Amino acid sequence: MSLLDHFSAELDELKQQGNFRQFTQNVQHGRFITIQNKTMLNLASNDYLGLAADINLRQEFLDSFPIERSYFSSSSSRLLTGNFEEYEQLENSLSQAFSGRAALLFNSGYHMNIGILPAVADSKTLILADKLVHASMIDGIRLSGAQYVRYRHNDLQHLEQLLQKYHEDDKIERIIVVTESIFSMDGDETDLAALVQLKKRFAKTMLYVDEAHSIGVRGQQGLGCAEQYNVIQEIDFLVGTLGKALAAVGGYIICDPIIKDYLINKMRPLIFSTAQPPIVIAWADFIFQKVLASQSQREHLKNISQYLQQAVVQKGYDSPSTSHIIPVIVGESQAAIDKAKQVQKSGFYAMPVRPPTVPKNSSRLRISLTSMVQQHELEELVSFL
């Protein structure tokens, strides 16, 4: 028996289940995407404010950035020779925006989520995680070796019961509650204000909130749901990504300076990774300044999101979204694939999402809106649904 037979059989099973994945080559231009000579409205992008697609912004950045600073590799981890001034500039920009709290950068949101929790959690830590947190956070929880319990999705009453149960346990020194602000698959959100109030009742508790899908989109300056609900200072580990609305690549944490120093000394993916190219970090800082002033894009995105949320429900689909991520839940994997093919044939690029990314029987089209999309285009999409 060939050593590859096992893997081949597994792939065949995925194909039979409708869960086989493969890369698709594409060309993107503005709010459109071209795949195999077919141009469609792109409803699968995380470029929520349209900044990554803006060629004028790229030209402005390149015209203003000196060639002698244009390093395309850092060639080292930051703790060796890789701590270029661009990193400290972006961290200072983030710190200033987030009310003076410390900021620290990471190579990606995945590095961030698999690195922070193992660094700060130990055998005396209990992690209470929302049932639907992202796979990267689940991996980080598992790598931490800490005891963990999953609470029912967005069920703060269940979380409160767990806090009451474990808070008086003398073997537990700290409890870390892990959640997202806007969830990546359902597009619904955590009640951050209520979560902070709950935290204040239990002295051992710390909050870990991932703002990957709300940074840039929510709040007056686009600082996320934590800004929207005025709880920036109350979240111990406020993390997010640069790779979605912020049009770059990487992750960040907003935290107490003690936590920042601790991570620099303890977080393995930070210590043992070559840092991002300085030109990428300079671009991220350039874009972050644009994000702070992108109120009109945020308002337009809010309006079209509310329209599509209501329209999908009126069409009879189950969709829990309260954000710009709007799932059209159809059930079986093949049904989601078929529905995706139908809308793509009609000129709308929406992708099917299937297990294991989402639970069985909840396969869906995941519609991800950007501020480049116009409402009349969504009205046409709704007619095809």
Buried (B, 14 or more C-beta within 10 A) or exposed (E): EEEEEEEEEEEEEBEEBBBBEEEEEEEBEEBBBBBEEEEBBBBBBBBBBBBBBBEEBBEEBEEEBEEEEEBEEBEEBBEEEBBBEBBBBBBEBBBEBBEEBBBBBBBBBBBBBBBBBBBBBEEEBBBBBBEBBBEBBBBBBBBBEBBBBBBEBBEBEBBBEBBEEBBEEEEBEBBBBBBBBBBBBBBBBBBBBEBBEBBEEBEBBBBBBBBBBBBBBBBEBBBBBBBBBEBBBBBBBBBBBBBBBBBBBBBBBBBEEEBBEBBBEBBEBBBEBBBBBBBBBBBBBBBBEBBBEBEEBBEBBBEBBBBBBEBBBEEEBEBBBBBBBBBBBBBBBBBBBEBBEBBBEBBBBBBBBBBEBBEEEBBBBBBBBBBBBEEEBBEBBBEEB
